[in-house]
Structure formats: C-alpha cells, structure tokens
Amino acid sequence: MPVPEIAELDSALFDTVGAVLMVLDREGRIVRFNRAAQEWMGYSFEDVRDQPFFWTRFLPPSCRGEVLDVFRRLCEGEEIPVHDNPWLNRADKPRLFEWRNTMLRDAAGRVTHVVTLGVDVTQARQDEARLREGEQRILRELAERQRLEREVVEIGTAEQERIGREIHDGLGQQLTALAMLCASLRQRLVRDGHAAAAESVAHLEGRLQGATAEARALARGLSPIRLDGSSLSTALRALVEDAGAGSGTACQLRISGTAPALDETVATHLYRIVQEALHNALKHARAHQIRIELELGDERLRLEVRDDGVGLPESRRDNLGLPIMRHRARLIGAELQVESSPSAGTIVRCLWSRDRGSRGEKIH
C-alpha cells in the first residue's frame, strides 16, 4: 500500500523527531518509520518495510492481544490518544513505551493509516513505582508510629487508672480509718479531762482529713474519664475548681461559643491535655495565677492554659508531660503549641478542627 503524501509527514521533519515514529496501514504493516525507531529497534526500514513485524516481532506475546484490540479500535475510528505496552528490539530487550496515536483518513472518512509516536517511559515508570513504594513505606511507618503512640498513651492511661484505684481503695481507706480513730481518741481524751492531748489529736485528725481529701482528689485525677462534646465544659469546670481549691492558686476558666459534636476519644484527649498542662503550672511553674480558656466553634475549638510563673526549663520539658500531650494531640489530629519563658510564664495551646481531626495531621 503506498505511503500517503501529506505535508505532516515531510521526511526531514519525520527523521528529526527524537521519539519513535511509525506509520502502520490497516493490516498493521509498517509503511514508514523514522531514524529513532531504526536506531532503537536495530532494524533498517528495508528490513521491516510492509511487514507485520509490529505484531510478530516487536510485541511480547503476553500483551499482543491487548495491543491488537487497541489497533482494531483505532482503525474503526475510535479516539485512543494514549496507551502503553512493552516493546522488543532486535536483541529482544523489552522496554515500556507510551504511544500517542493519530488516524489518517481518506476522503470518505475511513481510517487508512495509524501514525503512532512512542516514547520510552521505562525509567520514568520505574521511578514512579519506586516513589509509590517509598510513599507506601512511609505510610506504613507512620501507621506503625501512630499505633505505638496509641499504645504508649493507653499503657500510661491504664497505669494511671490502676494507681488511682489503689489510692482510692488502699491509701484513701487507710487515711479515713486513721481519721476515725483520731476522732474516737479525741472524744475519749475530752471525757477523761485531757484537754491538751485532745487538742493535739484534733490537730492530727484535721491533718488526716486534709490528706484524705488530697488522696481522693488525686484518685479522681487518675481515674478513667469518658467525655463527649457536651460534657467537656462541665468536666473542665470541675477540674479547675478542684485545682484552685487544693492548691491555693487562683485558677480561672473562661468558656465561649457552642460546643461542637465531639466524639469520646477527642473530648477525653483534650481534657487530659488540659489536666497535664494545669498540673505542670501548679507544680513546676510557681504561678500565682492560671487562666484556662476554651473557645468553641461549630467545627473547631481552641484550648489554652496560661500561667504567670517562671516558665518551663528547656532541659526538663521531656520530663514534664509534654511528650504525652504531644502524643495525645497527634492522635486526634490537633496542633499543640507550647510557649514558655521566665519572664512571661507558659502557654500551652491546643487547636483542633474537624477537617484536621479526620486526617490526624500534624503537631508543632
């Protein structure tokens, strides 16, 4: 079949194209190809002229049927601008080519030839595969890291709960019993006229009652807590009231906005972050005043614990509960920020939004 004489296939332009360029007739015979095709395949044009080598010599058997189907559809006039398949050269060395096709038609609109331009994409696809493999490996490592972080948090929480139960059921009960014994002893001393001794015992009784109250408060802080969006504000109010009453430090809570619908996991982790930040402020910052702010929105919230103390020393921050707060923030996709200086005190800020929470994104 004669080669169509059209300007688009000018010989000079045809041979200067760096990609493999071929013209096939309706039977798949090669009626023209360029210098790049000749160099890659190792065949001269005279070797392949008017031969169906595209099917019998250049295609691996595994993909021959698929490529024949594509060619048939092209000859029927279907637009298939891009497809790829392996291709063999004279040394049977397979490479992956991406083909872009154009149909040539006669005056009646019937497809007479297919012009196909091939680009060797073997290295590019290998690079893409390695990139995908690397991405999958990173995702697996991140998933494993998150699993380990959840495990650390769960182990820490379980241990806290165990200690809380032991304080409540063991130490708390013993302190209560000792306070009751002191009360009984005080009453006997009063009856026997030992007023001075009774006063000393009363003092001891008061100390035991105070220790009992502290033990119970500590047990409450270590006990399991299950919250949702509607109960988070209530739980924070109780936490701040207990902290202020037990420490003598001025603790203030300001809540604004309407609580979003939080699930139990998010609300519980937010509560524990505030609890840890408040504990640090009371125990280590030597603060005179602590302010907790909860700003609520439909899809987001901001929690902030701010004190006017001496700041958190950089060398001790890993020992002050910050890693566990960061783990908790990461698990719910929140952003945790810590600002601290000796002159300005410490700010622990937790920012959560539903879109970030659903992806479990990042922390700072």
C-alpha positions, 0 to 999 in steps of 0.5 A: 500500500503506498505511503500517503503524501501529506505535508505532516509527514515531510521526511526531514521533519519525520527523521528529526523527531527524537521519539519513535515514529511509525506509520502502520496501514490497516493490516498493521504493516509498517509503511514508514518509520523514522531514524529513532525507531531504526536506531532503537529497534536495530532494524533498517526500514528495508528490513521491516518495510510492509511487514507485520513485524509490529505484531510478530516481532516487536510485541511480547506475546503476553500483551499482543492481544491487548495491543491488537484490540487497541489497533482494531479500535483505532482503525474503526475510528475510535479516539485512543490518544494514549496507551502503553505496552512493552516493546522488543528490539532486535536483541529482544530487550523489552522496554515500556513505551507510551504511544500517542496515536493519530488516524489518517483518513481518506476522503470518505472518512475511513481510517487508512493509516495509524501514525503512532509516536512512542516514547520510552517511559521505562525509567520514568515508570520505574521511578514512579513505582519506586516513589509509590513504594517509598510513599507506601513505606512511609505510610506504613511507618507512620501507621506503625508510629501512630499505633505505638503512640496509641499504645504508649498513651493507653499503657500510661492511661491504664497505669494511671487508672490502676494507681488511682484505684489503689489510692482510692481503695488502699491509701484513701481507706487507710487515711479515713480509718486513721481519721476515725480513730483520731476522732474516737481518741479525741472524744475519749481524751475530752471525757477523761479531762485531757484537754491538751492531748485532745487538742493535739489529736484534733490537730492530727485528725484535721491533718488526716482529713486534709490528706484524705481529701488530697488522696481522693482528689488525686484518685479522681485525677487518675481515674478513667474519664469518658467525655463527649462534646457536651460534657467537656465544659462541665468536666473542665469546670470541675477540674479547675475548681478542684485545682484552685481549691487544693492548691491555693492558686487562683485558677480561672476558666473562661468558656465561649461559643457552642460546643461542637459534636465531639466524639469520646476519644477527642473530648477525653484527649483534650481534657487530659491535655488540659489536666497535664498542662494545669498540673505542670503550672501548679507544680513546676511553674510557681504561678500565682495565677492560671487562666484556662480558656476554651473557645468553641466553634461549630467545627473547631475549638481552641484550648489554652492554659496560661500561667504567670510563673517562671516558665518551663526549663528547656532541659526538663520539658521531656520530663514534664508531660509534654511528650504525652500531650504531644502524643495525645494531640497527634492522635486526634489530629490537633496542633499543640503549641507550647510557649514558655519563658521566665519572664512571661510564664507558659502557654500551652495551646491546643487547636483542633478542627474537624477537617484536621481531626479526620486526617490526624495531621500534624503537631508543632 
